[in-house]
C-alpha cells in the first residue's frame, strides 16, 4: 500500500485543500488502510462535554434521539464532530492493523489504546451504538477509526480500568497545561472546578501554587462546593453563575481579598462564560479556555471592550506528557480517583 499525508489530508472529501479537523466531510471508507495509518476497532467514545450537552438538549434528553443524532453526524461527516460546537471527543479501542511504515513505532495489533486526538478530525465508522450513558458523556459502539501518522494515543494502563483511564485521558490536556501555567505564589481561579477536568485542574493548581498561593474554585451547586472543599483541592469554593459575568467577578474577587487573579482556567461546558473568565484576571495575567464552548470572537472582542490586557490561551488538548501527568494524578490522589470511579466509570 502507498504512503499518505501524515496529517490526513488524503481523507478529506470536502472542501478540498483543508486539514481533517476543519473539513466538512472526510472519508471513513477503511477498505484501504495506508502504510502510515493505524486501524482501530473502537468500543467506546467519550464525547466532548460541550458537544454532548448540546446534543442531549437538542434531543430533549431522549436516548434514542441522542443515538440518532450521533449516527447522523458520523454518516454526514465521516467523523464525530458536532456541527454546533465544532468539537469531538476521544475513543478507546483495540489496534486492528498497523501500516507497514509504523510497525516499529506503534504497539502491536491487539493492544488496547485511548486516542489523544479529537474525534473532530478522526475518520470514524459506527456500525452500531450499543449503549449511551448521558451522565458521563459516553457512548459504547461497534465500529472502527483511523489514526494518522501524527495522531497521538496512549496504551491503556494496567493498574486502572479502561473506563477510568478513558475518563481521565478525555481531559488530559487541562491538568497538564495547568502544570505549565501555574507558578508558586500565584492566585488561581477555576471555573467549573467541580467537574471532571475542574477537579484535576484544581488539584494540580493547588500543588503548583505552594504555601504562598491561593486557588479558588467556582461552581454552581452546593454539592460541588462541598465536594471540592472536602477533597482539599481548593482554598475556597465559591457559588457563582459564570454566565452572569459582573456578579461572578464580584463574588470571585471577594474570595481573593478583592485582588484580581494571576491565572484563570475555564473548565465549564456551557457557552457565554468568556467574560466571567476575563474580568477577574489581572492585566498581563493568563486566561486558559479549556472549555470547547468558548467563542473566540466573544473572548477577543469582549476583552478589548473592557480594556483587559490578558494573555488568552486556546484550550489545546495536547501538551507534552499530558497523558502521564493526568494518570499520575489519579495514582497520587486516592480520593479523586474514588470520585472518578463513582461518577465516570
Phi and psi in degrees as GROMACS dihedral restraints (atoms count N, CA, C in turn):
[ dihedral_restraints ]
;  ai    aj    ak    al  type     phi  dphi    fc
    3     4     5     6     1   -89.3    20    10
    4     5     6     7     1   161.3    20    10
    6     7     8     9     1   -78.8    20    10
    7     8     9    10     1   150.4    20    10
    9    10    11    12     1  -124.3    20    10
   10    11    12    13     1   176.0    20    10
   12    13    14    15     1   -62.4    20    10
   13    14    15    16     1   129.2    20    10
   15    16    17    18     1   -65.8    20    10
   16    17    18    19     1   -19.0    20    10
   18    19    20    21     1   -92.9    20    10
   19    20    21    22     1    -5.8    20    10
   21    22    23    24     1    92.1    20    10
   22    23    24    25     1    11.2    20    10
   24    25    26    27     1   -64.5    20    10
   25    26    27    28     1   -21.1    20    10
   27    28    29    30     1   -66.1    20    10
   28    29    30    31     1   -18.1    20    10
   30    31    32    33     1   -98.0    20    10
   31    32    33    34     1    -0.8    20    10
   33    34    35    36     1   -75.3    20    10
   34    35    36    37     1   126.3    20    10
   36    37    38    39     1  -101.9    20    10
   37    38    39    40     1   -32.5    20    10
   39    40    41    42     1  -158.9    20    10
   40    41    42    43     1   130.4    20    10
   42    43    44    45     1   -82.3    20    10
   43    44    45    46     1   160.3    20    10
   45    46    47    48     1   -66.2    20    10
   46    47    48    49     1   145.3    20    10
   48    49    50    51     1    91.7    20    10
   49    50    51    52     1    -0.9    20    10
   51    52    53    54     1  -106.2    20    10
   52    53    54    55     1   166.6    20    10
   54    55    56    57     1   -79.5    20    10
   55    56    57    58     1   165.3    20    10
   57    58    59    60     1   -60.9    20    10
   58    59    60    61     1   -33.0    20    10
   60    61    62    63     1   -66.3    20    10
   61    62    63    64     1   -50.9    20    10
   63    64    65    66     1   -78.8    20    10
   64    65    66    67     1    -7.6    20    10
   66    67    68    69     1   -62.8    20    10
   67    68    69    70     1   147.2    20    10
   69    70    71    72     1   -80.0    20    10
   70    71    72    73     1   -29.0    20    10
   72    73    74    75     1  -151.2    20    10
   73    74    75    76     1   134.2    20    10
   75    76    77    78     1  -127.1    20    10
   76    77    78    79     1   163.0    20    10
   78    79    80    81     1   -81.4    20    10
   79    80    81    82     1   126.9    20    10
   81    82    83    84     1  -114.4    20    10
   82    83    84    85     1    31.8    20    10
   84    85    86    87     1   -87.9    20    10
   85    86    87    88     1   109.2    20    10
   87    88    89    90     1  -102.6    20    10
   88    89    90    91     1    20.3    20    10
   90    91    92    93     1   -65.3    20    10
   91    92    93    94     1   -24.2    20    10
   93    94    95    96     1  -117.2    20    10
   94    95    96    97     1   123.1    20    10
   96    97    98    99     1  -116.5    20    10
   97    98    99   100     1   118.2    20    10
   99   100   101   102     1   -74.4    20    10
  100   101   102   103     1   163.9    20    10
  102   103   104   105     1   -63.0    20    10
  103   104   105   106     1   -23.1    20    10
  105   106   107   108     1  -114.3    20    10
  106   107   108   109     1    37.6    20    10
  108   109   110   111     1  -124.6    20    10
  109   110   111   112     1   158.1    20    10
  111   112   113   114     1  -122.5    20    10
  112   113   114   115     1   127.8    20    10
  114   115   116   117     1   -97.2    20    10
  115   116   117   118     1   131.5    20    10
  117   118   119   120     1  -125.5    20    10
  118   119   120   121     1   134.5    20    10
  120   121   122   123     1   -82.0    20    10
  121   122   123   124     1   114.2    20    10
  123   124   125   126     1   -93.8    20    10
  124   125   126   127     1   135.8    20    10
  126   127   128   129     1  -112.8    20    10
  127   128   129   130     1   -24.2    20    10
  129   130   131   132     1  -153.4    20    10
  130   131   132   133     1   147.6    20    10
  132   133   134   135     1  -116.8    20    10
  133   134   135   136     1   135.6    20    10
  135   136   137   138     1  -103.4    20    10
  136   137   138   139     1   105.5    20    10
  138   139   140   141     1   -75.2    20    10
  139   140   141   142     1   136.7    20    10
  141   142   143   144     1   -49.2    20    10
  142   143   144   145     1   137.4    20    10
  144   145   146   147     1   -58.2    20    10
  145   146   147   148     1   -44.4    20    10
  147   148   149   150     1   -62.6    20    10
  148   149   150   151     1   -39.7    20    10
  150   151   152   153     1   -66.5    20    10
  151   152   153   154     1   -48.4    20    10
  153   154   155   156     1   -63.9    20    10
  154   155   156   157     1   -40.0    20    10
  156   157   158   159     1   -58.9    20    10
  157   158   159   160     1   -43.5    20    10
  159   160   161   162     1   -65.2    20    10
  160   161   162   163     1   -44.7    20    10
  162   163   164   165     1   -64.0    20    10
  163   164   165   166     1   -43.6    20    10
  165   166   167   168     1   -61.7    20    10
  166   167   168   169     1   -42.5    20    10
  168   169   170   171     1   -68.5    20    10
  169   170   171   172     1   -40.0    20    10
  171   172   173   174     1   -62.9    20    10
  172   173   174   175     1   -35.2    20    10
  174   175   176   177     1   -84.9    20    10
  175   176   177   178     1     2.4    20    10
  177   178   179   180     1    63.5    20    10
  178   179   180   181     1    29.2    20    10
  180   181   182   183     1    63.8    20    10
  181   182   183   184     1    20.9    20    10
  183   184   185   186     1   -91.1    20    10
  184   185   186   187     1   119.2    20    10
  186   187   188   189     1   -61.1    20    10
  187   188   189   190     1   -40.9    20    10
  189   190   191   192     1   -64.6    20    10
  190   191   192   193     1   -36.5    20    10
  192   193   194   195     1   -71.9    20    10
  193   194   195   196     1   -33.0    20    10
  195   196   197   198     1   -62.5    20    10
  196   197   198   199     1   -46.9    20    10
  198   199   200   201     1   -56.4    20    10
  199   200   201   202     1   -48.1    20    10
  201   202   203   204     1   -61.0    20    10
  202   203   204   205     1   -40.1    20    10
  204   205   206   207     1   -67.3    20    10
  205   206   207   208     1   -41.9    20    10
  207   208   209   210     1   -63.9    20    10
  208   209   210   211     1   -44.7    20    10
  210   211   212   213     1   -62.1    20    10
  211   212   213   214     1   -39.2    20    10
  213   214   215   216     1   -62.6    20    10
  214   215   216   217     1   -45.4    20    10
  216   217   218   219     1   -62.1    20    10
  217   218   219   220     1   -46.8    20    10
  219   220   221   222     1   -67.0    20    10
  220   221   222   223     1   -37.9    20    10
  222   223   224   225     1   -64.8    20    10
  223   224   225   226     1   -41.2    20    10
  225   226   227   228     1   -75.3    20    10
  226   227   228   229     1   -36.8    20    10
  228   229   230   231     1  -106.9    20    10
  229   230   231   232     1   -17.4    20    10
  231   232   233   234     1    75.3    20    10
  232   233   234   235     1    11.4    20    10
  234   235   236   237     1  -160.2    20    10
  235   236   237   238     1   163.1    20    10
  237   238   239   240     1   -95.7    20    10
  238   239   240   241     1    86.4    20    10
  240   241   242   243     1  -127.9    20    10
  241   242   243   244     1   109.6    20    10
  243   244   245   246     1   -60.5    20    10
  244   245   246   247     1   121.9    20    10
  246   247   248   249     1   -67.5    20    10
  247   248   249   250     1   -18.0    20    10
  249   250   251   252     1   -86.8    20    10
  250   251   252   253     1   -51.7    20    10
  252   253   254   255     1   -88.0    20    10
  253   254   255   256     1   -22.9    20    10
  255   256   257   258     1    79.3    20    10
  256   257   258   259     1    -1.8    20    10
  258   259   260   261     1  -100.4    20    10
  259   260   261   262     1   171.6    20    10
  261   262   263   264     1  -127.7    20    10
  262   263   264   265     1   -87.8    20    10
  264   265   266   267     1   145.1    20    10
  265   266   267   268     1  -145.8    20    10
  267   268   269   270     1  -152.8    20    10
  268   269   270   271     1   171.7    20    10
  270   271   272   273     1  -132.1    20    10
  271   272   273   274     1   164.1    20    10
  273   274   275   276     1  -122.4    20    10
  274   275   276   277     1   152.3    20    10
  276   277   278   279     1  -177.5    20    10
  277   278   279   280     1  -170.6    20    10
  279   280   281   282     1  -120.0    20    10
  280   281   282   283     1   131.9    20    10
  282   283   284   285     1   -62.9    20    10
  283   284   285   286     1   122.4    20    10
  285   286   287   288     1   -98.1    20    10
  286   287   288   289     1   -34.1    20    10
  288   289   290   291     1  -155.8    20    10
  289   290   291   292     1   135.5    20    10
  291   292   293   294     1  -114.2    20    10
  292   293   294   295     1   124.7    20    10
  294   295   296   297     1   -58.9    20    10
  295   296   297   298     1   149.6    20    10
  297   298   299   300     1   -58.9    20    10
  298   299   300   301     1   -31.4    20    10
  300   301   302   303     1   -73.2    20    10
  301   302   303   304     1   -14.6    20    10
  303   304   305   306     1  -111.0    20    10
  304   305   306   307     1     6.0    20    10
  306   307   308   309     1   -56.5    20    10
  307   308   309   310     1   -36.4    20    10
  309   310   311   312     1   -86.0    20    10
  310   311   312   313     1    -7.6    20    10
  312   313   314   315     1  -108.8    20    10
  313   314   315   316     1   -32.5    20    10
  315   316   317   318     1   -95.2    20    10
  316   317   318   319     1   157.5    20    10
  318   319   320   321     1   -64.4    20    10
  319   320   321   322     1   164.9    20    10
  321   322   323   324     1   -69.1    20    10
  322   323   324   325     1   156.6    20    10
  324   325   326   327     1   -58.7    20    10
  325   326   327   328     1   139.6    20    10
  327   328   329   330     1    98.4    20    10
  328   329   330   331     1    -8.5    20    10
  330   331   332   333     1   -77.8    20    10
  331   332   333   334     1   135.9    20    10
  333   334   335   336     1   -86.0    20    10
  334   335   336   337     1   131.1    20    10
  336   337   338   339     1  -135.1    20    10
  337   338   339   340     1   163.6    20    10
  339   340   341   342     1  -119.2    20    10
  340   341   342   343     1   131.2    20    10
  342   343   344   345     1   -72.3    20    10
  343   344   345   346     1   145.1    20    10
  345   346   347   348     1  -119.1    20    10
  346   347   348   349     1    17.3    20    10
  348   349   350   351     1  -116.9    20    10
  349   350   351   352     1   153.7    20    10
  351   352   353   354     1   -67.6    20    10
  352   353   354   355     1   143.7    20    10
  354   355   356   357     1   -63.6    20    10
  355   356   357   358     1   -16.2    20    10
  357   358   359   360     1   -70.2    20    10
  358   359   360   361     1    -8.1    20    10
  360   361   362   363     1  -129.9    20    10
  361   362   363   364     1     5.3    20    10
  363   364   365   366     1   -98.6    20    10
  364   365   366   367     1   118.7    20    10
  366   367   368   369     1   -57.9    20    10
  367   368   369   370     1   126.5    20    10
  369   370   371   372     1  -139.9    20    10
  370   371   372   373     1   136.9    20    10
  372   373   374   375     1  -123.8    20    10
  373   374   375   376     1   128.9    20    10
  375   376   377   378     1  -108.6    20    10
  376   377   378   379     1   118.0    20    10
  378   379   380   381     1   -86.5    20    10
  379   380   381   382     1   -32.0    20    10
  381   382   383   384     1  -160.7    20    10
  382   383   384   385     1   137.5    20    10
  384   385   386   387     1   -94.3    20    10
  385   386   387   388     1   115.4    20    10
  387   388   389   390     1   -82.6    20    10
  388   389   390   391     1   -42.3    20    10
  390   391   392   393     1  -159.0    20    10
  391   392   393   394     1   153.5    20    10
  393   394   395   396     1  -125.4    20    10
  394   395   396   397     1   132.6    20    10
  396   397   398   399     1  -120.5    20    10
  397   398   399   400     1    86.9    20    10
  399   400   401   402     1   -59.5    20    10
  400   401   402   403     1   -31.7    20    10
  402   403   404   405     1   -68.4    20    10
  403   404   405   406     1   -18.0    20    10
  405   406   407   408     1  -127.4    20    10
  406   407   408   409     1    14.0    20    10
  408   409   410   411     1    60.3    20    10
  409   410   411   412     1    30.0    20    10
  411   412   413   414     1  -112.6    20    10
  412   413   414   415     1   142.9    20    10
  414   415   416   417     1  -130.0    20    10
  415   416   417   418     1   121.0    20    10
  417   418   419   420     1   -91.0    20    10
  418   419   420   421     1   133.4    20    10
  420   421   422   423     1  -138.2    20    10
  421   422   423   424     1   169.7    20    10
  423   424   425   426     1  -115.2    20    10
  424   425   426   427     1   122.7    20    10
  426   427   428   429     1  -179.8    20    10
  427   428   429   430     1  -170.8    20    10
  429   430   431   432     1  -140.5    20    10
  430   431   432   433     1   158.5    20    10
  432   433   434   435     1  -144.5    20    10
  433   434   435   436     1   162.8    20    10
  435   436   437   438     1  -116.8    20    10
  436   437   438   439     1   135.4    20    10
  438   439   440   441     1  -106.2    20    10
  439   440   441   442     1   130.0    20    10
  441   442   443   444     1   -76.9    20    10
  442   443   444   445     1   172.0    20    10
  444   445   446   447     1   -57.2    20    10
  445   446   447   448     1   -35.5    20    10
  447   448   449   450     1   -89.8    20    10
  448   449   450   451     1    -0.4    20    10
  450   451   452   453     1   -73.0    20    10
  451   452   453   454     1   130.4    20    10
  453   454   455   456     1   -99.8    20    10
  454   455   456   457     1   155.5    20    10
  456   457   458   459     1  -157.3    20    10
  457   458   459   460     1   168.0    20    10
  459   460   461   462     1  -128.4    20    10
  460   461   462   463     1   134.7    20    10
  462   463   464   465     1   -69.0    20    10
  463   464   465   466     1   131.2    20    10
  465   466   467   468     1   -64.7    20    10
  466   467   468   469     1   132.5    20    10
  468   469   470   471     1   -70.6    20    10
  469   470   471   472     1   156.1    20    10
  471   472   473   474     1   -87.5    20    10
  472   473   474   475     1   -15.4    20    10
  474   475   476   477     1   -95.8    20    10
  475   476   477   478     1    12.4    20    10
  477   478   479   480     1  -153.0    20    10
  478   479   480   481     1   158.2    20    10
  480   481   482   483     1   -67.9    20    10
  481   482   483   484     1   159.6    20    10
  483   484   485   486     1   -58.7    20    10
  484   485   486   487     1   -43.5    20    10
  486   487   488   489     1   -66.9    20    10
  487   488   489   490     1   -37.3    20    10
  489   490   491   492     1   -66.8    20    10
  490   491   492   493     1   -45.8    20    10
  492   493   494   495     1   -61.0    20    10
  493   494   495   496     1   -42.0    20    10
  495   496   497   498     1   -62.9    20    10
  496   497   498   499     1   -42.6    20    10
  498   499   500   501     1   -59.9    20    10
  499   500   501   502     1   -40.9    20    10
  501   502   503   504     1   -75.6    20    10
  502   503   504   505     1   -44.7    20    10
  504   505   506   507     1   -67.5    20    10
  505   506   507   508     1   -22.9    20    10
  507   508   509   510     1   -58.9    20    10
  508   509   510   511     1   -28.6    20    10
  510   511   512   513     1  -120.7    20    10
  511   512   513   514     1    25.5    20    10
  513   514   515   516     1   -59.1    20    10
  514   515   516   517     1   -30.4    20    10
  516   517   518   519     1   -64.4    20    10
  517   518   519   520     1   -32.3    20    10
  519   520   521   522     1   -66.8    20    10
  520   521   522   523     1   -56.4    20    10
  522   523   524   525     1   -66.2    20    10
  523   524   525   526     1   -32.5    20    10
  525   526   527   528     1   -69.2    20    10
  526   527   528   529     1   -40.0    20    10
  528   529   530   531     1   -66.6    20    10
  529   530   531   532     1   -35.8    20    10
  531   532   533   534     1   -60.0    20    10
  532   533   534   535     1   -41.7    20    10
  534   535   536   537     1   -60.2    20    10
  535   536   537   538     1   -29.9    20    10
  537   538   539   540     1   -82.6    20    10
  538   539   540   541     1   -33.2    20    10
  540   541   542   543     1   -86.2    20    10
  541   542   543   544     1   -34.0    20    10
  543   544   545   546     1   -90.8    20    10
  544   545   546   547     1   133.0    20    10
  546   547   548   549     1  -117.9    20    10
  547   548   549   550     1   159.7    20    10
  549   550   551   552     1   -54.3    20    10
  550   551   552   553     1   134.6    20    10
  552   553   554   555     1    88.3    20    10
  553   554   555   556     1    -6.4    20    10
  555   556   557   558     1   -69.5    20    10
  556   557   558   559     1   152.4    20    10
  558   559   560   561     1  -101.9    20    10
  559   560   561   562     1   131.6    20    10
  561   562   563   564     1  -129.3    20    10
  562   563   564   565     1   132.3    20    10
  564   565   566   567     1  -113.6    20    10
  565   566   567   568     1   130.6    20    10
  567   568   569   570     1  -120.2    20    10
  568   569   570   571     1   117.7    20    10
  570   571   572   573     1   -85.3    20    10
  571   572   573   574     1   131.4    20    10
  573   574   575   576     1    76.0    20    10
  574   575   576   577     1    37.7    20    10
  576   577   578   579     1   -68.4    20    10
  577   578   579   580     1   -15.2    20    10
  579   580   581   582     1   -90.9    20    10
  580   581   582   583     1    -5.2    20    10
  582   583   584   585     1   -87.7    20    10
  583   584   585   586     1  -172.5    20    10
  585   586   587   588     1   -62.0    20    10
  586   587   588   589     1   -54.6    20    10
  588   589   590   591     1   -69.8    20    10
  589   590   591   592     1   -36.2    20    10
  591   592   593   594     1   -61.2    20    10
  592   593   594   595     1   -41.4    20    10
  594   595   596   597     1   -65.1    20    10
  595   596   597   598     1   -43.1    20    10
  597   598   599   600     1   -66.6    20    10
  598   599   600   601     1   -39.6    20    10
  600   601   602   603     1   -64.5    20    10
  601   602   603   604     1   -44.3    20    10
  603   604   605   606     1   -60.6    20    10
  604   605   606   607     1   -45.8    20    10
  606   607   608   609     1   -60.5    20    10
  607   608   609   610     1   -46.1    20    10
  609   610   611   612     1   -66.1    20    10
  610   611   612   613     1   -41.5    20    10
  612   613   614   615     1   -63.5    20    10
  613   614   615   616     1   -42.1    20    10
  615   616   617   618     1   -66.1    20    10
  616   617   618   619     1   -34.4    20    10
  618   619   620   621     1   -62.9    20    10
  619   620   621   622     1   -41.8    20    10
  621   622   623   624     1   -76.7    20    10
  622   623   624   625     1   -33.3    20    10
  624   625   626   627     1   -73.4    20    10
  625   626   627   628     1   -24.5    20    10
  627   628   629   630     1    71.6    20    10
  628   629   630   631     1  -168.2    20    10
  630   631   632   633     1   -69.1    20    10
  631   632   633   634     1   -18.7    20    10
  633   634   635   636     1  -102.6    20    10
  634   635   636   637     1     2.7    20    10
  636   637   638   639     1  -101.6    20    10
  637   638   639   640     1  -178.6    20    10
  639   640   641   642     1  -148.2    20    10
  640   641   642   643     1   135.3    20    10
  642   643   644   645     1  -122.2    20    10
  643   644   645   646     1   123.4    20    10
  645   646   647   648     1  -115.2    20    10
  646   647   648   649     1   128.7    20    10
  648   649   650   651     1  -107.1    20    10
  649   650   651   652     1   123.2    20    10
  651   652   653   654     1   -99.7    20    10
  652   653   654   655     1   129.7    20    10
  654   655   656   657     1  -138.6    20    10
  655   656   657   658     1   168.1    20    10
  657   658   659   660     1   -99.6    20    10
  658   659   660   661     1   -18.2    20    10
  660   661   662   663     1  -124.2    20    10
  661   662   663   664     1   144.9    20    10
  663   664   665   666     1   -57.2    20    10
  664   665   666   667     1   -39.9    20    10
  666   667   668   669     1   -61.5    20    10
  667   668   669   670     1   -39.2    20    10
  669   670   671   672     1   -69.1    20    10
  670   671   672   673     1   -39.0    20    10
  672   673   674   675     1   -61.5    20    10
  673   674   675   676     1   -43.9    20    10
  675   676   677   678     1   -64.9    20    10
  676   677   678   679     1   -41.4    20    10
  678   679   680   681     1   -62.2    20    10
  679   680   681   682     1   -49.5    20    10
  681   682   683   684     1   -72.0    20    10
  682   683   684   685     1   -25.3    20    10
  684   685   686   687     1   -71.5    20    10
  685   686   687   688     1   -45.4    20    10
  687   688   689   690     1   -63.5    20    10
  688   689   690   691     1   -34.7    20    10
  690   691   692   693     1   -72.6    20    10
  691   692   693   694     1   -14.9    20    10
  693   694   695   696     1    61.3    20    10
  694   695   696   697     1    41.5    20    10
  696   697   698   699     1  -106.1    20    10
  697   698   699   700     1    -0.9    20    10
  699   700   701   702     1  -136.3    20    10
  700   701   702   703     1   158.4    20    10
  702   703   704   705     1   -80.7    20    10
  703   704   705   706     1   -29.5    20    10
  705   706   707   708     1  -154.8    20    10
  706   707   708   709     1   140.3    20    10
  708   709   710   711     1  -104.0    20    10
  709   710   711   712     1   138.2    20    10
  711   712   713   714     1  -123.3    20    10
  712   713   714   715     1   131.6    20    10
  714   715   716   717     1   -87.6    20    10
  715   716   717   718     1   115.1    20    10
  717   718   719   720     1  -159.8    20    10
  718   719   720   721     1   146.0    20    10
  720   721   722   723     1   -92.8    20    10
  721   722   723   724     1   113.2    20    10
  723   724   725   726     1   -73.3    20    10
  724   725   726   727     1    -8.4    20    10
  726   727   728   729     1   -85.3    20    10
  727   728   729   730     1    -6.6    20    10
  729   730   731   732     1  -110.2    20    10
  730   731   732   733     1    87.4    20    10
  732   733   734   735     1   -61.3    20    10
  733   734   735   736     1   -45.4    20    10
  735   736   737   738     1   -70.5    20    10
  736   737   738   739     1   -44.5    20    10
  738   739   740   741     1   -62.4    20    10
  739   740   741   742     1   -41.3    20    10
  741   742   743   744     1   -60.4    20    10
  742   743   744   745     1   -45.7    20    10
  744   745   746   747     1   -57.7    20    10
  745   746   747   748     1   -46.9    20    10
  747   748   749   750     1   -61.5    20    10
  748   749   750   751     1   -43.6    20    10
  750   751   752   753     1   -67.0    20    10
  751   752   753   754     1   -41.8    20    10
  753   754   755   756     1   -76.5    20    10
  754   755   756   757     1   -32.4    20    10
  756   757   758   759     1   -68.2    20    10
  757   758   759   760     1   -36.3    20    10
  759   760   761   762     1   -60.8    20    10
  760   761   762   763     1   -31.1    20    10
  762   763   764   765     1   -77.5    20    10
  763   764   765   766     1    -5.6    20    10
  765   766   767   768     1  -123.8    20    10
  766   767   768   769     1    35.4    20    10
  768   769   770   771     1    56.8    20    10
  769   770   771   772     1    31.8    20    10
  771   772   773   774     1    79.6    20    10
  772   773   774   775     1     0.7    20    10
  774   775   776   777     1   -93.2    20    10
  775   776   777   778     1   144.0    20    10
  777   778   779   780     1   -71.7    20    10
  778   779   780   781     1   160.1    20    10
  780   781   782   783     1   -92.2    20    10
  781   782   783   784     1   151.0    20    10
  783   784   785   786     1   -76.1    20    10
  784   785   786   787     1   -39.4    20    10
  786   787   788   789     1  -135.3    20    10
  787   788   789   790     1   132.8    20    10
  789   790   791   792     1  -123.3    20    10
  790   791   792   793     1   130.5    20    10
  792   793   794   795     1  -123.2    20    10
  793   794   795   796     1   122.9    20    10
  795   796   797   798     1  -100.5    20    10
  796   797   798   799     1   113.8    20    10
  798   799   800   801     1  -117.7    20    10
  799   800   801   802     1    18.5    20    10
  801   802   803   804     1   -81.3    20    10
  802   803   804   805     1   167.3    20    10
  804   805   806   807     1  -120.2    20    10
  805   806   807   808     1    21.9    20    10
  807   808   809   810     1  -123.8    20    10
  808   809   810   811     1   155.3    20    10
  810   811   812   813     1   -76.4    20    10
  811   812   813   814     1   172.4    20    10
  813   814   815   816     1    68.1    20    10
  814   815   816   817     1    38.5    20    10
  816   817   818   819     1  -117.9    20    10
  817   818   819   820     1    12.2    20    10
  819   820   821   822     1   -61.2    20    10
  820   821   822   823     1   -48.1    20    10
  822   823   824   825     1   -73.2    20    10
  823   824   825   826     1   -27.3    20    10
  825   826   827   828     1   -66.2    20    10
  826   827   828   829     1   -24.1    20    10
  828   829   830   831     1   -83.1    20    10
  829   830   831   832     1   -36.0    20    10
  831   832   833   834     1   -81.2    20    10
  832   833   834   835     1   -43.4    20    10
  834   835   836   837     1   -60.1    20    10
  835   836   837   838     1   -39.2    20    10
  837   838   839   840     1   -80.8    20    10
  838   839   840   841     1    -1.3    20    10
  840   841   842   843     1   -91.3    20    10
  841   842   843   844     1   139.3    20    10
  843   844   845   846     1   -73.5    20    10
  844   845   846   847     1   159.0    20    10
  846   847   848   849     1   -59.4    20    10
  847   848   849   850     1   138.2    20    10
  849   850   851   852     1    70.4    20    10
  850   851   852   853     1     5.3    20    10
  852   853   854   855     1   -79.8    20    10
  853   854   855   856     1  -177.1    20    10
  855   856   857   858     1  -123.1    20    10
  856   857   858   859     1   132.7    20    10
  858   859   860   861     1  -114.9    20    10
  859   860   861   862     1   121.1    20    10
  861   862   863   864     1  -108.4    20    10
  862   863   864   865     1   111.9    20    10
  864   865   866   867     1   -92.3    20    10
  865   866   867   868     1    89.4    20    10
  867   868   869   870     1   -76.3    20    10
  868   869   870   871     1   -25.3    20    10
  870   871   872   873     1   -64.8    20    10
  871   872   873   874     1   130.0    20    10
  873   874   875   876     1   -80.1    20    10
  874   875   876   877     1     0.2    20    10
  876   877   878   879     1   -87.7    20    10
  877   878   879   880     1     2.1    20    10
  879   880   881   882     1   -72.3    20    10
  880   881   882   883     1   137.6    20    10
  882   883   884   885     1  -100.8    20    10
  883   884   885   886     1   118.3    20    10
  885   886   887   888     1   -58.5    20    10
  886   887   888   889     1   -40.8    20    10
  888   889   890   891     1   -61.9    20    10
  889   890   891   892     1   -47.4    20    10
  891   892   893   894     1   -64.2    20    10
  892   893   894   895     1   -38.3    20    10
  894   895   896   897     1   -68.9    20    10
  895   896   897   898     1   -49.4    20    10
  897   898   899   900     1   -66.3    20    10
  898   899   900   901     1   -50.7    20    10
  900   901   902   903     1   -74.1    20    10
  901   902   903   904     1   -30.7    20    10
  903   904   905   906     1   -66.3    20    10
  904   905   906   907     1   -43.1    20    10
  906   907   908   909     1   -63.1    20    10
  907   908   909   910     1   -41.1    20    10
  909   910   911   912     1   -61.6    20    10
  910   911   912   913     1   -41.0    20    10
  912   913   914   915     1   -67.3    20    10
  913   914   915   916     1   -24.4    20    10
  915   916   917   918     1  -110.2    20    10
  916   917   918   919     1    14.1    20    10
  918   919   920   921     1    56.6    20    10
  919   920   921   922     1    47.4    20    10
  921   922   923   924     1  -103.4    20    10
  922   923   924   925     1   117.2    20    10
  924   925   926   927     1   -96.0    20    10
  925   926   927   928     1    76.9    20    10
  927   928   929   930     1  -115.7    20    10
  928   929   930   931     1   152.5    20    10
  930   931   932   933     1   -87.5    20    10
  931   932   933   934     1   117.1    20    10
  933   934   935   936     1  -107.9    20    10
  934   935   936   937     1   127.9    20    10
  936   937   938   939     1  -113.5    20    10
  937   938   939   940     1   128.3    20    10
  939   940   941   942     1   -70.8    20    10
  940   941   942   943     1   143.3    20    10
  942   943   944   945     1   -72.0    20    10
  943   944   945   946     1    67.2    20    10
  945   946   947   948     1   -59.6    20    10
  946   947   948   949     1   120.4    20    10
  948   949   950   951     1   -75.8    20    10
  949   950   951   952     1     0.5    20    10
  951   952   953   954     1  -123.9    20    10
  952   953   954   955     1   134.3    20    10
  954   955   956   957     1  -149.8    20    10
  955   956   957   958     1   154.3    20    10
  957   958   959   960     1   -56.2    20    10
  958   959   960   961     1   129.9    20    10
  960   961   962   963     1    77.0    20    10
  961   962   963   964     1    14.1    20    10
  963   964   965   966     1   -65.6    20    10
  964   965   966   967     1   -35.7    20    10
  966   967   968   969     1   -65.0    20    10
  967   968   969   970     1   -46.8    20    10
  969   970   971   972     1   -63.7    20    10
  970   971   972   973     1   -40.7    20    10
  972   973   974   975     1   -59.5    20    10
  973   974   975   976     1   -46.0    20    10
  975   976   977   978     1   -70.2    20    10
  976   977   978   979     1   -45.3    20    10
  978   979   980   981     1   -64.6    20    10
  979   980   981   982     1   -33.6    20    10
  981   982   983   984     1   -65.8    20    10
  982   983   984   985     1   -33.3    20    10
  984   985   986   987     1   -59.8    20    10
  985   986   987   988     1   -40.7    20    10
  987   988   989   990     1   -68.4    20    10
  988   989   990   991     1   -33.2    20    10
  990   991   992   993     1   -72.2    20    10
  991   992   993   994     1   -33.4    20    10
  993   994   995   996     1   -80.0    20    10
  994   995   996   997     1   -31.7    20    10
  996   997   998   999     1  -121.0    20    10
  997   998   999  1000     1    98.9    20    10
  999  1000  1001  1002     1   -64.1    20    10
 1000  1001  1002  1003     1   -29.4    20    10
 1002  1003  1004  1005     1   -72.1    20    10
 1003  1004  1005  1006     1   -41.4    20    10
 1005  1006  1007  1008     1   -66.7    20    10
 1006  1007  1008  1009     1   -40.9    20    10
 1008  1009  1010  1011     1   -58.4    20    10
 1009  1010  1011  1012     1   -41.6    20    10
 1011  1012  1013  1014     1   -62.7    20    10
 1012  1013  1014  1015     1   -42.4    20    10
 1014  1015  1016  1017     1   -60.5    20    10
 1015  1016  1017  1018     1   -44.5    20    10
 1017  1018  1019  1020     1   -61.4    20    10
 1018  1019  1020  1021     1   -42.4    20    10
 1020  1021  1022  1023     1   -66.5    20    10
 1021  1022  1023  1024     1   -33.3    20    10
 1023  1024  1025  1026     1   -76.4    20    10
 1024  1025  1026  1027     1   -36.3    20    10
 1026  1027  1028  1029     1   -94.6    20    10
 1027  1028  1029  1030     1   -39.1    20    10
 1029  1030  1031  1032     1  -114.8    20    10
 1030  1031  1032  1033     1     4.4    20    10
